[in-house]
Amino acid sequence: MNAVRPSPVLEVRGLKVSYGGIAAVKGVDLAVYPGELVSLIGSNGAGKTTTLKALIGLLAPQGGEVFFKGQSIVGLGAWDLVKDGLVMVPEGRGVFARMSIEENLLMGAYVHGQTREDAARVALDIERMFALFPRLKERRAQLAGTLSGGEQQMLAMARALMSRPQLLLLDEPSMGLSPLMVDKIFEVIREVAAQGVTLVLVEQNASRALEIAQRAYVMESGLITLSGNAQDMLSDPQVRAAYLGQ
């Protein structure tokens, strides 16, 4: 007897987004199920980042539907979505440069309450982030703006995790990093997924993204052109030629 698949935590139907009358996303359908790591790959300008921004409420769709935990979220702002458990780590990291690492982490916990119990949980969450990112613990009092690019990416991810997301969107986390730091970032993404956080990973490093994902979508010119098992895509000649340089 086949197991019943759970309802998707995120479901997108016919999403359309335009910039100044130019269609950037032309009717995207996708679904993400609880506990999955799903990669969205494609070339520059394919519409991947635009899609994420529409999901998190930073861009208003011109059409389509977006459901998070079964509820429509079109029209809701990023603040409301973060409180509900949908969080994004943007391309470019966006850390608070004049705040310390620890202050940045506390900013990530702003959606939680102010009771003594809440404060105790936040303190535990900070220690959990330091266990996941030991390099941040060593520099906890250091200003975020003085960190390397890789360290800032770690901080951006840790700050997002402080909100205890049910779905975390990662936009190009390896961009501009050294190969050694890319290895570390993907190691952390794998660990976060193993802890049960549902993830959507937008990444130009297609081979690395497919290696750690369960499922993947390929996006070109604002459309999903291929979807399926990520490991199958790694061996697909069309995908290898177009995105893996093989």
C-alpha positions as CSV (number, residue, x, y, z in Angstrom):
1,M,0.0,0.0,0.0
2,N,1.5,3.4,-1.0
3,A,2.0,6.0,1.7
4,V,-0.1,9.1,1.4
5,R,2.1,12.1,0.4
6,P,1.7,15.0,2.8
7,S,0.3,18.3,1.6
8,P,2.9,20.7,0.2
9,V,4.2,23.4,2.6
10,L,4.5,25.6,-0.5
11,E,2.5,25.5,-3.6
12,V,2.8,27.9,-6.5
13,R,0.3,27.9,-9.4
14,G,0.7,30.0,-12.5
15,L,2.9,32.7,-10.9
16,K,3.5,35.7,-13.1
17,V,5.7,38.7,-12.3
18,S,6.6,41.7,-14.4
19,Y,9.1,44.5,-14.3
20,G,7.9,47.7,-16.0
21,G,5.7,45.7,-18.4
22,I,8.4,43.1,-19.1
23,A,7.4,39.6,-18.0
24,A,10.1,38.1,-15.9
25,V,8.1,35.1,-14.6
26,K,5.6,33.8,-17.0
27,G,3.5,31.2,-15.2
28,V,5.5,29.1,-12.8
29,D,4.1,26.0,-11.1
30,L,6.0,24.3,-8.3
31,A,5.5,22.6,-5.0
32,V,7.7,21.9,-2.0
33,Y,6.9,19.3,0.6
34,P,7.7,19.2,4.3
35,G,11.3,18.3,5.0
36,E,12.5,18.6,1.4
37,L,15.5,20.4,0.0
38,V,14.4,21.6,-3.5
39,S,16.8,23.3,-5.8
40,L,15.8,25.9,-8.5
41,I,18.5,26.2,-11.1
42,G,18.9,28.1,-14.3
43,S,21.0,30.7,-16.1
44,N,21.3,34.4,-15.2
45,G,18.1,36.2,-15.9
46,A,15.9,33.1,-15.9
47,G,13.7,34.5,-13.2
48,K,14.8,32.6,-10.2
49,T,15.4,35.5,-7.8
50,T,12.3,37.2,-9.0
51,T,10.3,34.1,-8.1
52,L,11.7,34.1,-4.6
53,K,11.0,37.7,-4.1
54,A,7.4,37.2,-5.1
55,L,7.1,34.3,-2.7
56,I,8.4,36.3,0.2
57,G,6.2,39.4,-0.5
58,L,8.9,41.7,-1.8
59,L,7.4,41.8,-5.3
60,A,3.7,41.8,-6.2
61,P,2.7,39.1,-8.7
62,Q,0.6,40.1,-11.7
63,G,-1.1,36.7,-11.7
64,G,-1.2,33.2,-10.1
65,E,-1.6,31.8,-6.7
66,V,0.9,31.1,-3.8
67,F,-0.1,28.9,-0.9
68,F,2.0,28.5,2.2
69,K,0.8,25.8,4.7
70,G,-2.4,25.6,2.7
71,Q,-3.3,29.3,3.0
72,S,-3.0,31.9,0.2
73,I,-0.2,34.4,0.9
74,V,-0.5,36.7,-2.2
75,G,-0.7,40.2,-1.0
76,L,1.0,39.6,2.4
77,G,4.1,41.4,3.3
78,A,7.5,39.9,4.2
79,W,7.0,40.8,7.9
80,D,3.8,38.8,8.1
81,L,5.4,35.9,6.2
82,V,8.4,35.8,8.5
83,K,6.2,35.6,11.5
84,D,4.3,32.7,9.9
85,G,7.6,30.8,9.2
86,L,8.5,31.7,5.6
87,V,12.0,33.3,5.6
88,M,14.5,34.3,2.9
89,V,18.3,34.7,2.9
90,P,18.8,37.2,0.0
91,E,21.5,37.3,-2.5
92,G,24.1,39.8,-1.2
93,R,23.5,38.7,2.4
94,G,22.2,42.0,3.8
95,V,23.7,41.8,7.2
96,F,23.6,44.8,9.6
97,A,27.2,45.9,9.1
98,R,27.4,48.2,12.2
99,M,26.0,45.6,14.5
100,S,27.9,42.7,16.0
101,I,27.4,39.1,15.1
102,E,25.4,38.5,18.2
103,E,23.3,41.6,17.7
104,N,22.5,40.4,14.1
105,L,21.4,37.1,15.5
106,L,19.1,38.8,18.0
107,M,17.6,40.8,15.1
108,G,16.7,37.5,13.5
109,A,14.7,36.6,16.7
110,Y,12.6,39.8,16.7
111,V,9.5,37.8,15.7
112,H,9.5,36.0,19.0
113,G,7.9,37.2,22.2
114,Q,9.4,39.1,25.1
115,T,8.7,36.8,28.0
116,R,11.4,35.3,30.2
117,E,10.7,31.9,28.5
118,D,11.1,33.5,25.1
119,A,14.4,35.1,26.1
120,A,15.6,31.7,27.3
121,R,14.7,30.0,24.0
122,V,16.4,32.8,22.0
123,A,19.6,32.3,24.1
124,L,19.5,28.6,23.3
125,D,18.9,29.4,19.7
126,I,22.0,31.6,19.6
127,E,24.1,28.8,21.1
128,R,22.7,26.4,18.5
129,M,23.8,28.8,15.8
130,F,27.2,29.0,17.3
131,A,27.4,25.2,17.2
132,L,26.4,25.2,13.6
133,F,28.7,28.1,12.7
134,P,31.7,27.9,15.0
135,R,33.5,30.6,13.2
136,L,30.8,33.1,14.2
137,K,31.1,32.1,17.9
138,E,34.8,33.0,17.8
139,R,33.9,36.5,16.5
140,R,30.5,37.0,18.3
141,A,31.4,40.6,19.3
142,Q,32.9,41.5,15.9
143,L,31.1,44.0,13.7
144,A,29.3,42.2,10.8
145,G,30.7,44.6,8.3
146,T,34.3,43.5,9.0
147,L,33.6,39.9,8.2
148,S,34.7,38.1,5.0
149,G,32.1,37.4,2.4
150,G,31.8,33.8,3.5
151,E,31.4,34.7,7.1
152,Q,28.7,37.2,6.2
153,Q,26.9,34.5,4.3
154,M,27.1,32.3,7.4
155,L,25.7,35.1,9.5
156,A,22.9,35.8,7.1
157,M,21.9,32.1,7.2
158,A,22.2,32.0,11.0
159,R,20.1,35.1,11.4
160,A,17.4,33.6,9.3
161,L,17.4,30.4,11.3
162,M,17.0,32.4,14.5
163,S,13.4,33.0,13.4
164,R,12.8,29.2,13.5
165,P,11.5,29.1,9.9
166,Q,9.3,26.3,8.6
167,L,10.5,27.1,5.0
168,L,13.8,28.8,4.3
169,L,14.5,30.3,0.9
170,L,18.3,30.6,0.0
171,D,19.2,32.9,-2.9
172,E,22.6,32.2,-4.4
173,P,24.4,31.4,-1.1
174,S,27.7,30.5,-2.8
175,M,28.0,33.6,-5.0
176,G,31.4,35.3,-4.8
177,L,32.9,32.8,-2.3
178,S,36.1,30.9,-2.4
179,P,36.0,27.2,-3.2
180,L,36.8,26.4,0.4
181,M,34.0,28.6,1.7
182,V,31.6,27.2,-0.9
183,D,32.3,23.7,0.6
184,K,31.5,25.0,4.1
185,I,28.3,26.7,3.0
186,F,27.0,23.6,1.3
187,E,28.0,21.5,4.3
188,V,25.9,23.8,6.5
189,I,23.0,23.7,4.1
190,R,23.1,19.9,4.2
191,E,23.2,20.0,8.0
192,V,20.2,22.4,8.2
193,A,18.2,20.1,5.9
194,A,19.1,17.1,8.1
195,Q,17.7,18.9,11.1
196,G,14.3,19.0,9.3
197,V,14.1,22.5,7.9
198,T,12.4,22.6,4.6
199,L,14.6,24.5,2.0
200,V,14.4,26.0,-1.4
201,L,17.8,26.7,-2.9
202,V,18.4,29.0,-5.8
203,E,21.9,28.4,-7.0
204,Q,24.0,28.9,-10.2
205,N,26.4,26.2,-9.1
206,A,24.0,23.6,-10.5
207,S,26.1,20.5,-9.8
208,R,26.4,21.4,-6.1
209,A,22.7,22.3,-5.8
210,L,21.6,19.0,-7.4
211,E,24.0,17.0,-5.3
212,I,22.3,17.9,-2.1
213,A,18.7,18.3,-3.2
214,Q,15.9,15.7,-3.3
215,R,14.1,17.4,-6.2
216,A,14.8,20.2,-8.6
217,Y,13.3,22.6,-11.1
218,V,15.0,24.1,-14.1
219,M,14.0,27.6,-15.0
220,E,14.6,29.3,-18.3
221,S,13.2,32.7,-19.6
222,G,10.6,32.9,-16.8
223,L,9.3,29.3,-17.2
224,I,9.9,26.0,-15.5
225,T,11.3,23.8,-18.3
226,L,12.1,20.6,-16.4
227,S,11.4,19.2,-13.0
228,G,12.1,15.9,-11.2
229,N,14.4,13.9,-9.0
230,A,17.7,15.9,-8.5
231,Q,19.9,12.8,-8.9
232,D,18.3,11.9,-12.1
233,M,19.0,15.5,-13.4
234,L,22.6,15.1,-12.5
235,S,22.9,12.3,-15.1
236,D,20.5,13.9,-17.7
237,P,22.6,14.7,-20.8
238,Q,20.5,17.8,-21.5
239,V,21.0,19.2,-18.0
240,R,24.7,18.3,-18.0
241,A,25.3,20.0,-21.3
242,A,23.3,23.2,-20.4
243,Y,24.2,23.7,-16.7
244,L,27.1,21.4,-15.6
245,G,29.4,22.1,-18.5
246,Q,29.8,18.5,-19.4
